[in-house]
């Protein structure tokens, strides 16, 4: 459990240093999924899962930050 908290704390500090990085990554993955949806179905599924996790992260970001601190 401490290992997970440590990883989450490092990720939060990285996002605080670069606040727009998550938004840029989400945008780029959206563009990539749009471009690759007809070409490679399996890769598009991976991108869709990544988008889902990034969306969930945006929702629970403040809650996790409060719990870790």
PDB file of N, CA, C and O in Angstrom:
ATOM      1  N   UNK A   1       0.825  -1.197   0.000  1.00  0.00           N
ATOM      2  CA  UNK A   1       0.000   0.000   0.000  1.00  0.00           C
ATOM      3  C   UNK A   1       0.869   1.260   0.000  1.00  0.00           C
ATOM      4  O   UNK A   1       0.548   2.246  -0.663  1.00  0.00           O
ATOM      5  N   UNK A   2       1.970   1.213   0.751  1.00  0.00           N
ATOM      6  CA  UNK A   2       2.863   2.369   0.783  1.00  0.00           C
ATOM      7  C   UNK A   2       3.500   2.612  -0.579  1.00  0.00           C
ATOM      8  O   UNK A   2       3.747   3.752  -0.971  1.00  0.00           O
ATOM      9  N   UNK A   3       3.761   1.515  -1.293  1.00  0.00           N
ATOM     10  CA  UNK A   3       4.336   1.637  -2.633  1.00  0.00           C
ATOM     11  C   UNK A   3       3.373   2.373  -3.561  1.00  0.00           C
ATOM     12  O   UNK A   3       3.790   3.225  -4.345  1.00  0.00           O
ATOM     13  N   UNK A   4       2.088   2.043  -3.471  1.00  0.00           N
ATOM     14  CA  UNK A   4       1.087   2.718  -4.302  1.00  0.00           C
ATOM     15  C   UNK A   4       0.975   4.195  -3.936  1.00  0.00           C
ATOM     16  O   UNK A   4       0.882   5.052  -4.815  1.00  0.00           O
ATOM     17  N   UNK A   5       0.983   4.486  -2.649  1.00  0.00           N
ATOM     18  CA  UNK A   5       0.916   5.877  -2.213  1.00  0.00           C
ATOM     19  C   UNK A   5       2.125   6.662  -2.698  1.00  0.00           C
ATOM     20  O   UNK A   5       2.007   7.830  -3.071  1.00  0.00           O
ATOM     21  N   UNK A   6       3.282   6.022  -2.691  1.00  0.00           N
ATOM     22  CA  UNK A   6       4.503   6.680  -3.145  1.00  0.00           C
ATOM     23  C   UNK A   6       4.415   6.997  -4.637  1.00  0.00           C
ATOM     24  O   UNK A   6       4.776   8.094  -5.063  1.00  0.00           O
ATOM     25  N   UNK A   7       3.939   6.048  -5.420  1.00  0.00           N
ATOM     26  CA  UNK A   7       3.791   6.270  -6.865  1.00  0.00           C
ATOM     27  C   UNK A   7       2.771   7.368  -7.136  1.00  0.00           C
ATOM     28  O   UNK A   7       2.993   8.231  -7.985  1.00  0.00           O
ATOM     29  N   UNK A   8       1.661   7.334  -6.420  1.00  0.00           N
ATOM     30  CA  UNK A   8       0.633   8.359  -6.613  1.00  0.00           C
ATOM     31  C   UNK A   8       1.168   9.727  -6.222  1.00  0.00           C
ATOM     32  O   UNK A   8       0.905  10.714  -6.908  1.00  0.00           O
ATOM     33  N   UNK A   9       1.913   9.796  -5.132  1.00  0.00           N
ATOM     34  CA  UNK A   9       2.483  11.073  -4.700  1.00  0.00           C
ATOM     35  C   UNK A   9       3.469  11.616  -5.727  1.00  0.00           C
ATOM     36  O   UNK A   9       3.494  12.819  -5.986  1.00  0.00           O
ATOM     37  N   UNK A  10       4.285  10.734  -6.315  1.00  0.00           N
ATOM     38  CA  UNK A  10       5.225  11.181  -7.352  1.00  0.00           C
ATOM     39  C   UNK A  10       4.474  11.673  -8.587  1.00  0.00           C
ATOM     40  O   UNK A  10       4.848  12.677  -9.192  1.00  0.00           O
ATOM     41  N   UNK A  11       3.415  10.957  -8.953  1.00  0.00           N
ATOM     42  CA  UNK A  11       2.628  11.377 -10.118  1.00  0.00           C
ATOM     43  C   UNK A  11       1.953  12.718  -9.872  1.00  0.00           C
ATOM     44  O   UNK A  11       1.907  13.563 -10.766  1.00  0.00           O
ATOM     45  N   UNK A  12       1.437  12.915  -8.687  1.00  0.00           N
ATOM     46  CA  UNK A  12       0.784  14.186  -8.349  1.00  0.00           C
ATOM     47  C   UNK A  12       1.800  15.326  -8.379  1.00  0.00           C
ATOM     48  O   UNK A  12       1.505  16.408  -8.886  1.00  0.00           O
ATOM     49  N   UNK A  13       2.981  15.089  -7.844  1.00  0.00           N
ATOM     50  CA  UNK A  13       3.984  16.157  -7.856  1.00  0.00           C
ATOM     51  C   UNK A  13       4.427  16.471  -9.285  1.00  0.00           C
ATOM     52  O   UNK A  13       4.684  17.629  -9.614  1.00  0.00           O
ATOM     53  N   UNK A  14       4.517  15.449 -10.131  1.00  0.00           N
ATOM     54  CA  UNK A  14       4.870  15.694 -11.532  1.00  0.00           C
ATOM     55  C   UNK A  14       3.778  16.491 -12.236  1.00  0.00           C
ATOM     56  O   UNK A  14       4.077  17.362 -13.053  1.00  0.00           O
ATOM     57  N   UNK A  15       2.528  16.204 -11.930  1.00  0.00           N
ATOM     58  CA  UNK A  15       1.427  16.938 -12.546  1.00  0.00           C
ATOM     59  C   UNK A  15       1.344  18.376 -12.016  1.00  0.00           C
ATOM     60  O   UNK A  15       0.901  19.278 -12.727  1.00  0.00           O
ATOM     61  N   UNK A  16       1.767  18.584 -10.774  1.00  0.00           N
ATOM     62  CA  UNK A  16       1.777  19.940 -10.244  1.00  0.00           C
ATOM     63  C   UNK A  16       2.882  20.773 -10.878  1.00  0.00           C
ATOM     64  O   UNK A  16       2.718  21.978 -11.071  1.00  0.00           O
ATOM     65  N   UNK A  17       4.000  20.145 -11.203  1.00  0.00           N
ATOM     66  CA  UNK A  17       5.093  20.868 -11.859  1.00  0.00           C
ATOM     67  C   UNK A  17       4.729  21.217 -13.298  1.00  0.00           C
ATOM     68  O   UNK A  17       5.119  22.268 -13.806  1.00  0.00           O
ATOM     69  N   UNK A  18       3.985  20.336 -13.948  1.00  0.00           N
ATOM     70  CA  UNK A  18       3.564  20.537 -15.344  1.00  0.00           C
ATOM     71  C   UNK A  18       2.054  20.384 -15.420  1.00  0.00           C
ATOM     72  O   UNK A  18       1.566  19.318 -15.796  1.00  0.00           O
ATOM     73  N   UNK A  19       1.298  21.428 -15.072  1.00  0.00           N
ATOM     74  CA  UNK A  19      -0.158  21.280 -14.946  1.00  0.00           C
ATOM     75  C   UNK A  19      -0.888  20.985 -16.252  1.00  0.00           C
ATOM     76  O   UNK A  19      -1.976  20.411 -16.221  1.00  0.00           O
ATOM     77  N   UNK A  20      -0.330  21.357 -17.382  1.00  0.00           N
ATOM     78  CA  UNK A  20      -1.033  21.119 -18.634  1.00  0.00           C
ATOM     79  C   UNK A  20      -0.666  19.816 -19.312  1.00  0.00           C
ATOM     80  O   UNK A  20      -1.192  19.506 -20.381  1.00  0.00           O
ATOM     81  N   UNK A  21       0.231  19.044 -18.706  1.00  0.00           N
ATOM     82  CA  UNK A  21       0.723  17.827 -19.348  1.00  0.00           C
ATOM     83  C   UNK A  21      -0.372  16.785 -19.520  1.00  0.00           C
ATOM     84  O   UNK A  21      -0.448  16.151 -20.572  1.00  0.00           O
ATOM     85  N   UNK A  22      -1.218  16.593 -18.520  1.00  0.00           N
ATOM     86  CA  UNK A  22      -2.282  15.601 -18.624  1.00  0.00           C
ATOM     87  C   UNK A  22      -3.279  15.978 -19.708  1.00  0.00           C
ATOM     88  O   UNK A  22      -3.767  15.111 -20.433  1.00  0.00           O
ATOM     89  N   UNK A  23      -3.584  17.252 -19.824  1.00  0.00           N
ATOM     90  CA  UNK A  23      -4.498  17.699 -20.869  1.00  0.00           C
ATOM     91  C   UNK A  23      -3.906  17.476 -22.254  1.00  0.00           C
ATOM     92  O   UNK A  23      -4.615  17.076 -23.177  1.00  0.00           O
ATOM     93  N   UNK A  24      -2.616  17.734 -22.401  1.00  0.00           N
ATOM     94  CA  UNK A  24      -1.950  17.520 -23.687  1.00  0.00           C
ATOM     95  C   UNK A  24      -1.929  16.035 -24.033  1.00  0.00           C
ATOM     96  O   UNK A  24      -2.191  15.667 -25.178  1.00  0.00           O
ATOM     97  N   UNK A  25      -1.620  15.175 -23.058  1.00  0.00           N
ATOM     98  CA  UNK A  25      -1.613  13.741 -23.301  1.00  0.00           C
ATOM     99  C   UNK A  25      -3.000  13.231 -23.676  1.00  0.00           C
ATOM    100  O   UNK A  25      -3.132  12.390 -24.565  1.00  0.00           O
ATOM    101  N   UNK A  26      -4.021  13.728 -23.011  1.00  0.00           N
ATOM    102  CA  UNK A  26      -5.389  13.312 -23.335  1.00  0.00           C
ATOM    103  C   UNK A  26      -5.776  13.769 -24.746  1.00  0.00           C
ATOM    104  O   UNK A  26      -6.426  13.026 -25.482  1.00  0.00           O
ATOM    105  N   UNK A  27      -5.382  14.978 -25.118  1.00  0.00           N
ATOM    106  CA  UNK A  27      -5.682  15.470 -26.460  1.00  0.00           C
ATOM    107  C   UNK A  27      -4.962  14.648 -27.521  1.00  0.00           C
ATOM    108  O   UNK A  27      -5.559  14.268 -28.529  1.00  0.00           O
ATOM    109  N   UNK A  28      -3.677  14.372 -27.297  1.00  0.00           N
ATOM    110  CA  UNK A  28      -2.911  13.593 -28.272  1.00  0.00           C
ATOM    111  C   UNK A  28      -3.438  12.171 -28.406  1.00  0.00           C
ATOM    112  O   UNK A  28      -3.466  11.619 -29.506  1.00  0.00           O
ATOM    113  N   UNK A  29      -3.851  11.584 -27.308  1.00  0.00           N
ATOM    114  CA  UNK A  29      -4.406  10.238 -27.410  1.00  0.00           C
ATOM    115  C   UNK A  29      -5.759  10.251 -28.118  1.00  0.00           C
ATOM    116  O   UNK A  29      -6.105   9.289 -28.804  1.00  0.00           O
ATOM    117  N   UNK A  30      -6.517  11.315 -27.962  1.00  0.00           N
ATOM    118  CA  UNK A  30      -7.763  11.444 -28.704  1.00  0.00           C
ATOM    119  C   UNK A  30      -7.526  11.577 -30.198  1.00  0.00           C
ATOM    120  O   UNK A  30      -8.234  10.965 -30.999  1.00  0.00           O
ATOM    121  N   UNK A  31      -6.543  12.366 -30.576  1.00  0.00           N
ATOM    122  CA  UNK A  31      -6.194  12.511 -31.990  1.00  0.00           C
ATOM    123  C   UNK A  31      -5.699  11.181 -32.553  1.00  0.00           C
ATOM    124  O   UNK A  31      -6.065  10.794 -33.663  1.00  0.00           O
ATOM    125  N   UNK A  32      -4.864  10.488 -31.780  1.00  0.00           N
ATOM    126  CA  UNK A  32      -4.353   9.191 -32.237  1.00  0.00           C
ATOM    127  C   UNK A  32      -5.478   8.176 -32.388  1.00  0.00           C
ATOM    128  O   UNK A  32      -5.487   7.403 -33.346  1.00  0.00           O
ATOM    129  N   UNK A  33      -6.416   8.168 -31.465  1.00  0.00           N
ATOM    130  CA  UNK A  33      -7.523   7.220 -31.582  1.00  0.00           C
ATOM    131  C   UNK A  33      -8.385   7.547 -32.788  1.00  0.00           C
ATOM    132  O   UNK A  33      -8.889   6.639 -33.449  1.00  0.00           O
ATOM    133  N   UNK A  34      -8.563   8.825 -33.086  1.00  0.00           N
ATOM    134  CA  UNK A  34      -9.335   9.215 -34.266  1.00  0.00           C
ATOM    135  C   UNK A  34      -8.631   8.754 -35.545  1.00  0.00           C
ATOM    136  O   UNK A  34      -9.280   8.274 -36.474  1.00  0.00           O
ATOM    137  N   UNK A  35      -7.321   8.899 -35.588  1.00  0.00           N
ATOM    138  CA  UNK A  35      -6.567   8.542 -36.792  1.00  0.00           C
ATOM    139  C   UNK A  35      -6.449   7.029 -36.969  1.00  0.00           C
ATOM    140  O   UNK A  35      -6.391   6.545 -38.100  1.00  0.00           O
ATOM    141  N   UNK A  36      -6.413   6.284 -35.880  1.00  0.00           N
ATOM    142  CA  UNK A  36      -6.141   4.856 -35.967  1.00  0.00           C
ATOM    143  C   UNK A  36      -7.366   3.964 -35.821  1.00  0.00           C
ATOM    144  O   UNK A  36      -7.236   2.740 -35.858  1.00  0.00           O
ATOM    145  N   UNK A  37      -8.523   4.529 -35.659  1.00  0.00           N
ATOM    146  CA  UNK A  37      -9.703   3.709 -35.370  1.00  0.00           C
ATOM    147  C   UNK A  37     -10.032   2.767 -36.526  1.00  0.00           C
ATOM    148  O   UNK A  37     -10.510   1.659 -36.282  1.00  0.00           O
ATOM    149  N   UNK A  38      -9.795   3.163 -37.761  1.00  0.00           N
ATOM    150  CA  UNK A  38     -10.080   2.297 -38.896  1.00  0.00           C
ATOM    151  C   UNK A  38      -8.914   1.378 -39.237  1.00  0.00           C
ATOM    152  O   UNK A  38      -9.102   0.374 -39.924  1.00  0.00           O
ATOM    153  N   UNK A  39      -7.738   1.699 -38.777  1.00  0.00           N
ATOM    154  CA  UNK A  39      -6.555   0.943 -39.192  1.00  0.00           C
ATOM    155  C   UNK A  39      -6.271  -0.258 -38.306  1.00  0.00           C
ATOM    156  O   UNK A  39      -6.114  -1.373 -38.804  1.00  0.00           O
ATOM    157  N   UNK A  40      -6.203  -0.045 -37.018  1.00  0.00           N
ATOM    158  CA  UNK A  40      -5.844  -1.130 -36.098  1.00  0.00           C
ATOM    159  C   UNK A  40      -6.835  -1.148 -34.944  1.00  0.00           C
ATOM    160  O   UNK A  40      -6.805  -0.289 -34.062  1.00  0.00           O
ATOM    161  N   UNK A  41      -7.691  -2.121 -34.967  1.00  0.00           N
ATOM    162  CA  UNK A  41      -8.729  -2.196 -33.949  1.00  0.00           C
ATOM    163  C   UNK A  41      -8.149  -2.466 -32.562  1.00  0.00           C
ATOM    164  O   UNK A  41      -8.609  -1.881 -31.582  1.00  0.00           O
ATOM    165  N   UNK A  42      -7.152  -3.335 -32.465  1.00  0.00           N
ATOM    166  CA  UNK A  42      -6.597  -3.675 -31.153  1.00  0.00           C
ATOM    167  C   UNK A  42      -5.898  -2.464 -30.522  1.00  0.00           C
ATOM    168  O   UNK A  42      -6.017  -2.238 -29.318  1.00  0.00           O
ATOM    169  N   UNK A  43      -5.176  -1.691 -31.328  1.00  0.00           N
ATOM    170  CA  UNK A  43      -4.512  -0.498 -30.803  1.00  0.00           C
ATOM    171  C   UNK A  43      -5.534   0.556 -30.390  1.00  0.00           C
ATOM    172  O   UNK A  43      -5.331   1.277 -29.413  1.00  0.00           O
ATOM    173  N   UNK A  44      -6.620   0.642 -31.129  1.00  0.00           N
ATOM    174  CA  UNK A  44      -7.675   1.591 -30.776  1.00  0.00           C
ATOM    175  C   UNK A  44      -8.313   1.230 -29.438  1.00  0.00           C
ATOM    176  O   UNK A  44      -8.715   2.112 -28.680  1.00  0.00           O
ATOM    177  N   UNK A  45      -8.405  -0.050 -29.152  1.00  0.00           N
ATOM    178  CA  UNK A  45      -8.950  -0.474 -27.861  1.00  0.00           C
ATOM    179  C   UNK A  45      -8.031  -0.050 -26.721  1.00  0.00           C
ATOM    180  O   UNK A  45      -8.508   0.367 -25.666  1.00  0.00           O
ATOM    181  N   UNK A  46      -6.726  -0.151 -26.923  1.00  0.00           N
ATOM    182  CA  UNK A  46      -5.765   0.282 -25.905  1.00  0.00           C
ATOM    183  C   UNK A  46      -5.890   1.784 -25.673  1.00  0.00           C
ATOM    184  O   UNK A  46      -5.873   2.246 -24.532  1.00  0.00           O
ATOM    185  N   UNK A  47      -6.016   2.533 -26.747  1.00  0.00           N
ATOM    186  CA  UNK A  47      -6.162   3.988 -26.622  1.00  0.00           C
ATOM    187  C   UNK A  47      -7.460   4.335 -25.902  1.00  0.00           C
ATOM    188  O   UNK A  47      -7.483   5.244 -25.072  1.00  0.00           O
ATOM    189  N   UNK A  48      -8.534   3.623 -26.211  1.00  0.00           N
ATOM    190  CA  UNK A  48      -9.814   3.884 -25.542  1.00  0.00           C
ATOM    191  C   UNK A  48      -9.719   3.604 -24.045  1.00  0.00           C
ATOM    192  O   UNK A  48     -10.281   4.350 -23.242  1.00  0.00           O
ATOM    193  N   UNK A  49      -9.023   2.550 -23.665  1.00  0.00           N
ATOM    194  CA  UNK A  49      -8.839   2.251 -22.243  1.00  0.00           C
ATOM    195  C   UNK A  49      -8.000   3.340 -21.576  1.00  0.00           C
ATOM    196  O   UNK A  49      -8.298   3.753 -20.455  1.00  0.00           O
ATOM    197  N   UNK A  50      -6.953   3.807 -22.260  1.00  0.00           N
ATOM    198  CA  UNK A  50      -6.137   4.896 -21.722  1.00  0.00           C
ATOM    199  C   UNK A  50      -6.967   6.168 -21.533  1.00  0.00           C
ATOM    200  O   UNK A  50      -6.828   6.860 -20.525  1.00  0.00           O
ATOM    201  N   UNK A  51      -7.825   6.470 -22.500  1.00  0.00           N
ATOM    202  CA  UNK A  51      -8.685   7.645 -22.377  1.00  0.00           C
ATOM    203  C   UNK A  51      -9.639   7.508 -21.203  1.00  0.00           C
ATOM    204  O   UNK A  51      -9.904   8.480 -20.495  1.00  0.00           O
ATOM    205  N   UNK A  52     -10.154   6.308 -20.996  1.00  0.00           N
ATOM    206  CA  UNK A  52     -11.053   6.081 -19.864  1.00  0.00           C
ATOM    207  C   UNK A  52     -10.327   6.318 -18.550  1.00  0.00           C
ATOM    208  O   UNK A  52     -10.859   6.975 -17.655  1.00  0.00           O
ATOM    209  N   UNK A  53      -9.108   5.782 -18.428  1.00  0.00           N
ATOM    210  CA  UNK A  53      -8.350   5.980 -17.190  1.00  0.00           C
ATOM    211  C   UNK A  53      -7.953   7.442 -16.990  1.00  0.00           C
ATOM    212  O   UNK A  53      -7.956   7.927 -15.858  1.00  0.00           O
ATOM    213  N   UNK A  54      -7.614   8.146 -18.057  1.00  0.00           N
ATOM    214  CA  UNK A  54      -7.270   9.565 -17.894  1.00  0.00           C
ATOM    215  C   UNK A  54      -8.504  10.375 -17.508  1.00  0.00           C
ATOM    216  O   UNK A  54      -8.394  11.343 -16.755  1.00  0.00           O
ATOM    217  N   UNK A  55      -9.673   9.995 -18.009  1.00  0.00           N
ATOM    218  CA  UNK A  55     -10.909  10.676 -17.624  1.00  0.00           C
ATOM    219  C   UNK A  55     -11.216  10.413 -16.160  1.00  0.00           C
ATOM    220  O   UNK A  55     -11.595  11.326 -15.426  1.00  0.00           O
ATOM    221  N   UNK A  56     -11.053   9.160 -15.731  1.00  0.00           N
ATOM    222  CA  UNK A  56     -11.275   8.838 -14.322  1.00  0.00           C
ATOM    223  C   UNK A  56     -10.280   9.576 -13.428  1.00  0.00           C
ATOM    224  O   UNK A  56     -10.633  10.028 -12.339  1.00  0.00           O
ATOM    225  N   UNK A  57      -9.034   9.696 -13.893  1.00  0.00           N
ATOM    226  CA  UNK A  57      -8.033  10.422 -13.110  1.00  0.00           C
ATOM    227  C   UNK A  57      -8.449  11.881 -12.918  1.00  0.00           C
ATOM    228  O   UNK A  57      -8.299  12.430 -11.827  1.00  0.00           O
ATOM    229  N   UNK A  58      -8.962  12.499 -13.957  1.00  0.00           N
ATOM    230  CA  UNK A  58      -9.397  13.889 -13.837  1.00  0.00           C
ATOM    231  C   UNK A  58     -10.533  14.029 -12.827  1.00  0.00           C
ATOM    232  O   UNK A  58     -10.640  15.048 -12.145  1.00  0.00           O
ATOM    233  N   UNK A  59     -11.365  13.025 -12.734  1.00  0.00           N
ATOM    234  CA  UNK A  59     -12.489  13.076 -11.796  1.00  0.00           C
ATOM    235  C   UNK A  59     -12.018  12.932 -10.350  1.00  0.00           C
ATOM    236  O   UNK A  59     -12.485  13.658  -9.472  1.00  0.00           O
ATOM    237  N   UNK A  60     -11.093  11.994 -10.092  1.00  0.00           N
ATOM    238  CA  UNK A  60     -10.711  11.707  -8.709  1.00  0.00           C
ATOM    239  C   UNK A  60      -9.398  12.373  -8.284  1.00  0.00           C
ATOM    240  O   UNK A  60      -8.862  12.062  -7.220  1.00  0.00           O
ATOM    241  N   UNK A  61      -8.887  13.276  -9.100  1.00  0.00           N
ATOM    242  CA  UNK A  61      -7.600  13.912  -8.818  1.00  0.00           C
ATOM    243  C   UNK A  61      -7.590  14.635  -7.472  1.00  0.00           C
ATOM    244  O   UNK A  61      -6.694  14.406  -6.660  1.00  0.00           O
ATOM    245  N   UNK A  62      -8.547  15.482  -7.228  1.00  0.00           N
ATOM    246  CA  UNK A  62      -8.563  16.245  -5.978  1.00  0.00           C
ATOM    247  C   UNK A  62      -8.760  15.333  -4.771  1.00  0.00           C
ATOM    248  O   UNK A  62      -8.147  15.545  -3.725  1.00  0.00           O
ATOM    249  N   UNK A  63      -9.605  14.331  -4.913  1.00  0.00           N
ATOM    250  CA  UNK A  63      -9.846  13.409  -3.811  1.00  0.00           C
ATOM    251  C   UNK A  63      -8.580  12.648  -3.451  1.00  0.00           C
ATOM    252  O   UNK A  63      -8.256  12.509  -2.272  1.00  0.00           O
ATOM    253  N   UNK A  64      -7.862  12.154  -4.449  1.00  0.00           N
ATOM    254  CA  UNK A  64      -6.622  11.428  -4.191  1.00  0.00           C
ATOM    255  C   UNK A  64      -5.555  12.328  -3.581  1.00  0.00           C
ATOM    256  O   UNK A  64      -4.828  11.901  -2.684  1.00  0.00           O
ATOM    257  N   UNK A  65      -5.454  13.548  -4.047  1.00  0.00           N
ATOM    258  CA  UNK A  65      -4.468  14.472  -3.514  1.00  0.00           C
ATOM    259  C   UNK A  65      -4.707  14.718  -2.031  1.00  0.00           C
ATOM    260  O   UNK A  65      -3.758  14.765  -1.248  1.00  0.00           O
ATOM    261  N   UNK A  66      -5.963  14.876  -1.642  1.00  0.00           N
ATOM    262  CA  UNK A  66      -6.279  15.088  -0.236  1.00  0.00           C
ATOM    263  C   UNK A  66      -5.955  13.851   0.606  1.00  0.00           C
ATOM    264  O   UNK A  66      -5.469  13.982   1.730  1.00  0.00           O
ATOM    265  N   UNK A  67      -6.214  12.675   0.085  1.00  0.00           N
ATOM    266  CA  UNK A  67      -5.941  11.441   0.827  1.00  0.00           C
ATOM    267  C   UNK A  67      -4.451  11.191   0.989  1.00  0.00           C
ATOM    268  O   UNK A  67      -4.021  10.739   2.051  1.00  0.00           O
ATOM    269  N   UNK A  68      -3.657  11.471  -0.027  1.00  0.00           N
ATOM    270  CA  UNK A  68      -2.217  11.226   0.034  1.00  0.00           C
ATOM    271  C   UNK A  68      -1.545  12.227   0.959  1.00  0.00           C
ATOM    272  O   UNK A  68      -0.662  11.859   1.733  1.00  0.00           O
ATOM    273  N   UNK A  69      -1.952  13.483   0.888  1.00  0.00           N
ATOM    274  CA  UNK A  69      -1.339  14.508   1.747  1.00  0.00           C
ATOM    275  C   UNK A  69      -1.792  14.315   3.180  1.00  0.00           C
ATOM    276  O   UNK A  69      -1.391  15.074   4.062  1.00  0.00           O
TER     277      UNK A  69
END
